[in-house]
Amino acid sequence: MADSSQPVLPALLGAGDPPLFQIHNPHGSSPFVLLADHAGQRVPAALRDLGLPQHELDRHIGWDIGIAGTTRALAQRLDAWAIEQTYSRLLIDCNRPLASPTLIPETSDGTIIPGNAALSEAQRQQRIDSIHAPYHARIEAELEQRRSAGTPTLLVMMHSFTPMMAGLQRPWHAGVLYHQDTRFAHALLHALRAEGDLVVGDNEPYSVSSTSDYAVPVHGEGRGLVHVELEIRQDLIADAAGQQAWAQRLERVFRALQPALLAL
C-alpha cells in the first residue's frame, strides 16, 4: 500500500521543457568519449528560474561557460560520442555524489539560490530521479555497450572554469584533473605544456576526490577506463572562435596521444 503521508509532487519536467541531454555522434568511430556535465543552464519552467534573474544563470555559477560549444566542435572533429547535459548545475550538480553538500547548492559564489532553500527530502529526491540519475544511466549504458562490444574507450570529462574566483585571478589557461589514476592526465599535462603557449594546471584550479566529484570516481576509475578531466578557462572559449580554436588544438593533441593511450 502506498504511503499516503508522502507528498505527491507535480512532475519536475513539463512538456515544454527541453530534453535532459543531447547526444552527439551516436555512432562515432573514435575511442574518445566526451562528457559535458555542466554544459547547460536551463531550469524547468515549474521552478521559475530558481528565483534568479537571467544574468545570474548566465554567470559561471549557472553552467560551464563555453564548454557546450567546445565539446560539440571537438566531438565533430574526432567523430567522438559526446553527451551534453541540458540543465543548470544550480538545479542539481551532475558532477557531485549524492551526499555532497553542493549537490543542490543554497548559495554559489556569493549568490543565494532562492529556489534551493529548505527543500524537502522529497524535492531533493525528485531532482535526483529526474536529472542526475537518468543522465548518468545514459552514460553507463553507453560505456557498458562499448565494453560489451569490445570498443576501446578513452574518457574525457569536459569542463570550464571562471578566470576569477574569490577575488583571485587564476593564471592557468587550462587544468588537467585526476584522482588516483594518472595515466591519461599525466600524458595530457605533458602534451599541453609542450605546446609552449599555455599555462596548464596540475590538478588546478580544482582537484578531484570521491567526495566532491562523480564522473571520475564512478565512470572513470569505477570502470577502470583510461580517463581525464579537462578544465578550460572560460574567457578563452566564451565565443565560437575560441571554442573552435580549442577544439582544433585538442583534436591535434588527442590524436597524437591516442596510440599510446590505447596501449595502456
Summary of the structure (lengths in Angstrom):
residues: 264
radius of gyration: 18.4
end to end distance: 52.6
largest distance: 65.8
contacts: 833
relative contact order: 0.17
helix: 38%
strand: 18%
